[in-house]
Amino acid sequence: MAFEISTESTVQLPESATNEEELLLAKTKNPGETPPNPLSKNQIKKQKKLKLYETLKKERRIKEREKLKVRRQEAAAKGLPVRTGPSRKELKKRTKASIENPNALNVAIDLDYDDLMHDGDVAKCIKQCLRIYTINRRSHNPCRLHFTGIKENGRIHNILKKNDGWQNWNVDYHFNKTHIDIFAKNQIVYLTCESDTVLEKLDAECIYVIGGLVDHNHQKGLCHERAVKADLKTARLPLSEYVDMKTRSVLSTFHVFELLVGVYEGKSWTDAILETIPLRKGAKPKKSKDLNCTDGDSDSKVDQLPR
């Protein structure tokens, strides 16, 4: 005689199961099924705080602008300087002029790593992109900035959309298209620390690509591997040629961009590196480079770039 044993069981959800933790526990009482790890009370509180923070973000931004407007009015009434730097209109005008310049330096941030990062790292990636945009906008000689490889409605795109006015930034957005689809292969130079080629000078004819991967070295060498597989030229920044460091010469995405912009503005490689490298890396200029440089000479090399 054969018996059929049913492994399915219907679980009546308790009326008291009002929070997410109790619902998860109630749904996983089937025989032989391993219940998932429920959220702790602290995690639930953090999620609620995060949702509240996002809800009130726009209201806080409006209040901050109103306070800033009042402070500027008070400073103007007292005869004090209203701003310590250029206005938003001046910065936008400067960046727009650089974009319209056909000989401007082109730098692309490769964001085709949407599926290889955790949610937290995706958020950090966008923060670095915001910082890159700010660095370029406040530069005396802005470059033409590209964000490539953005998957439409992907995680990077969704977090980017949380920033008000992102569509109006002076950035060339490329959705569902990588740098290989946009630029000529012979113009692309992918910057990676694993490359054997040293970047000695900036060339207006080149498109410099920086990998927008934030993974805390879990995917070590992936950007270089992708570039080599695509048969692209690669190069590394001349860090060891101009400075001595206590740690490895691995920089974050926005540090690489900041260094390029510094050299593009006319700074020497040594000065640009020392101003960009975090203090914890203990960077010091090489004595040999200092001895070989005269007072009127600069160790930066910029080829065919306008000033």
Protein Blocks (a to p, Z undefined) as FASTA:
>chain_A
ZZdddfbdcddddfklmbfklmmmmmmmcghiacdddddfklmmmmmmmmmmmmmmmmmm
mmmmmmmmmmmmmmmmnopafbfbdcfklmmmmmmmmmmpmkbccddddfklmmmccfkl
mmmmmmmmmmmmmmmmmpmbdcddddehiaehiaklmmmmmpghklmpccdddehiafkl
mmcfklpccddfkbmbdcfbdcfkbccdddfbdeehmagoklmmmmmmnopacdddfkkl
mbccfbdcddcfklmmmmmmmmmnopafklmmmmmmcfklopacdfklmmmpcfkbcfbd
cehiaZZ
